[in-house]
Amino acid sequence: MTATQTLKARAADDWHAATTHDFTTALASGALEPEKMAGYLQQDYLFVEGFVRLLAAAVAEAPTLGDAVPGARFLGLICGPENTYFLRALAALDVPQAGSAAPETRAFQELMDASRRSGRYELMLAVLVVAEWTYLDWATPFAPRAEALPFWFGEWITLHSGEGFAGVVAHLRGQLDAAWETLDAPARDEVAEVFTRAVALERAFFDAAWAGFPVTR
């Protein structure tokens, strides 16, 4: 197995729970209550600034220009179509941007920030791979039904599925697989710890979303 496959296997229980969650199943069926989707999007939008900073730092640390370009292109997607989606969806659901982060949101924000501040490419990649690969895994099975859903459901699925997004995930995984080969045992343990922590936090975020984040009005 590749390094990323091994890391995923180590976090198998949380990975399965996060990628086959009742929340995403309800979202993809169109049955998710608007209030829960509104709360979820308010909290998820709070990740964007930290995610952009983390991805930009990873682009800066990439070994070569060829390694950096796919991440730089992905930055454009996050800052363009995905950012616009959030603004349109929040407006359609008649809620503003959230004023404060829930505990589950803050925990992931802190992990992103810590990995960025470490200056270590492999730790940045560990968080980025989890954040994007888990979303690819849950969204891909629902891609065929996305167009039939209200856009705040359907476009969220489309943004996280398809050949283009799968290519982003493959690139990030490939970068982490390559970096892994250069690491000694203690560094590999640190990567595994960050990766496993990120998966657990993804699961916790979906659990909280399913319970219902308080909606800012």
C-alpha positions, -999 to 999 in steps of 0.1 A, spaced: 0 0 0 10 36 -5 17 58 26 -17 75 22 -35 42 19 -18 30 51 -26 62 70 -63 59 59 -64 23 71 -51 34 105 -80 58 108 -105 34 92 -133 36 118 -134 74 118 -129 75 81 -159 53 74 -180 72 98 -171 105 83 -176 94 46 -209 75 51 -225 99 75 -262 103 81 -256 141 75 -242 136 40 -267 109 31 -296 133 40 -279 161 21 -276 140 -10 -312 129 -8 -324 164 -5 -341 155 28 -317 175 50 -335 203 69 -326 238 56 -318 249 92 -292 221 95 -277 230 61 -276 266 70 -257 259 103 -233 235 85 -225 261 58 -220 289 83 -195 268 102 -178 253 71 -173 288 56 -153 296 87 -127 271 75 -120 289 42 -96 315 54 -75 291 74 -76 265 46 -65 291 20 -36 301 42 -26 264 48 -28 255 11 -8 287 1 19 277 26 20 242 12 23 256 -23 52 277 -11 69 247 4 64 224 -26 98 210 -38 94 222 -74 73 244 -96 57 213 -111 47 202 -75 33 236 -67 12 243 -98 -17 219 -91 -21 234 -56 -19 269 -69 -47 261 -94 -67 246 -66 -63 279 -46 -81 296 -75 -110 272 -72 -113 277 -35 -111 315 -38 -134 316 -68 -162 291 -75 -162 276 -39 -162 310 -22 -190 322 -45 -210 290 -38 -209 298 -1 -221 333 -5 -249 323 -29 -260 294 -7 -260 314 26 -281 341 8 -305 315 -6 -309 300 29 -314 335 43 -286 335 68 -255 356 72 -220 344 77 -214 330 111 -200 353 138 -182 327 158 -169 292 155 -184 261 172 -160 240 192 -157 214 164 -149 241 140 -123 257 162 -106 224 168 -100 219 130 -90 255 126 -63 250 153 -50 219 136 -48 237 102 -30 266 119 -6 244 138 4 225 107 9 257 87 30 273 114 52 242 117 67 250 83 67 213 75 54 203 41 45 168 52 23 180 82 5 205 60 -2 178 35 -15 154 61 -43 179 69 -49 188 33 -52 152 22 -77 144 49 -98 175 43 -101 168 6 -100 130 3 -128 125 29 -150 149 9 -142 132 -24 -151 98 -8 -185 109 5 -195 131 -24 -185 108 -54 -213 82 -50 -239 110 -50 -225 129 -81 -251 115 -105 -280 129 -85 -265 164 -79 -283 182 -108 -317 172 -95 -311 188 -61 -315 224 -49 -282 241 -58 -271 245 -21 -271 206 -20 -262 198 -56 -233 222 -62 -217 212 -29 -216 176 -41 -203 188 -76 -175 208 -60 -163 177 -43 -166 151 -70 -157 146 -106 -124 142 -125 -110 176 -116 -114 173 -79 -103 137 -80 -71 150 -97 -65 175 -69 -68 147 -43 -45 124 -63 -19 152 -65 -21 159 -27 -18 122 -20 11 118 -43 29 147 -27 24 131 8 34 97 -5 66 111 -19 74 132 12 68 101 34 97 83 18 121 111 30 110 110 66 126 92 96 105 71 120 97 100 145 86 123 116 64 96 102 48 92 136 40 129 137 24 128 103 3 98 113 -8 116 145 -18 147 125 -36 126 98 -55 105 124 -64 136 144 -77 153 112 -99 123 104 -114 123 139 -121 160 137 -139 155 103 -161 129 119 -168 151 149 -177 180 126 -203 159 107 -216 146 140 -221 182 152 -237 192 119 -261 163 121 -271 173 156 -275 208 143 -251 237 147 -268 268 162 -276 291 133 -265 327 134 -293 351 124 
